[in-house]
Amino acid sequence: MADLIVRTGANGATLTRIVDRLVSVAAVYREVDAVDRRKVRVYLSTRGRALHRRLASVVREHERIFLEGNHLPEAALVRR
């Protein structure tokens, strides 16, 4: 979860609500880390992978339209 917070820029409470919702629709599942039980790992389920495949092209198309309309380089969307 900590890695997802860093990668998404979302705060912990928001990310927990998002992951809870994804768990409720069986798109992801959580497991406690076998080595460090304080860590919770989140994995895409089979259903989550299928959802990602369906949505990824839609997201890419919206990004393309956004970038063309704003004349921004694609690198402007990359969070560092």
C-alpha positions as CSV (number, residue, x, y, z in Angstrom):
1,M,0.0,0.0,0.0
2,A,2.9,2.4,0.8
3,D,4.2,1.9,-2.7
4,L,0.8,2.7,-4.2
5,I,0.6,5.9,-2.2
6,V,3.9,7.0,-3.6
7,R,3.1,6.0,-7.2
8,T,-0.4,7.5,-7.2
9,G,0.1,10.6,-5.0
10,A,-3.1,9.7,-3.1
11,N,-3.2,9.9,0.6
12,G,-3.5,6.7,2.7
13,A,-7.2,7.1,3.5
14,T,-8.2,7.8,-0.1
15,L,-6.2,4.9,-1.4
16,T,-7.7,2.6,1.3
17,R,-11.2,3.5,0.2
18,I,-10.3,2.9,-3.5
19,V,-8.7,-0.5,-2.8
20,D,-11.7,-1.4,-0.6
21,R,-14.0,-0.7,-3.5
22,L,-11.8,-2.7,-5.9
23,V,-11.8,-5.6,-3.4
24,S,-15.6,-5.4,-3.2
25,V,-16.0,-5.9,-7.0
26,A,-13.2,-8.6,-6.9
27,A,-10.9,-6.6,-9.1
28,V,-8.0,-6.8,-6.6
29,Y,-7.2,-8.8,-3.5
30,R,-5.0,-8.1,-0.5
31,E,-2.5,-10.3,1.2
32,V,-0.3,-9.7,4.3
33,D,3.4,-9.9,3.4
34,A,4.8,-13.2,4.5
35,V,8.1,-11.6,5.7
36,D,6.9,-8.3,7.1
37,R,3.4,-8.7,8.5
38,R,3.0,-4.9,8.8
39,K,2.9,-4.7,5.0
40,V,-0.2,-5.4,3.0
41,R,0.3,-6.3,-0.7
42,V,-2.4,-5.6,-3.3
43,Y,-2.7,-7.8,-6.4
44,L,-4.9,-7.6,-9.5
45,S,-7.3,-10.6,-9.7
46,T,-8.2,-12.2,-13.0
47,R,-11.2,-10.0,-13.1
48,G,-9.0,-6.9,-12.4
49,R,-6.7,-7.9,-15.3
50,A,-9.6,-8.2,-17.7
51,L,-10.9,-4.8,-16.5
52,H,-7.5,-3.2,-17.0
53,R,-7.3,-4.6,-20.6
54,R,-10.7,-3.1,-21.4
55,L,-10.0,0.3,-19.9
56,A,-6.3,0.8,-20.8
57,S,-7.0,1.7,-24.4
58,V,-9.8,4.1,-23.4
59,V,-7.4,5.8,-20.9
60,R,-4.7,6.0,-23.6
61,E,-7.1,7.6,-26.0
62,H,-8.2,10.2,-23.5
63,E,-4.6,11.0,-22.6
64,R,-3.9,11.5,-26.4
65,I,-6.8,13.8,-26.8
66,F,-5.8,15.8,-23.7
67,L,-2.2,16.1,-24.8
68,E,-3.1,17.2,-28.3
69,G,-5.6,19.7,-27.0
70,N,-3.2,21.2,-24.6
71,H,0.0,20.9,-26.7
72,L,1.8,19.4,-23.8
73,P,4.6,16.8,-24.2
74,E,3.7,13.3,-22.9
75,A,6.4,13.7,-20.3
76,A,4.2,16.4,-18.6
77,L,2.0,13.6,-17.3
78,V,4.8,11.6,-15.7
79,R,4.9,11.9,-12.0
80,R,8.4,11.9,-10.6
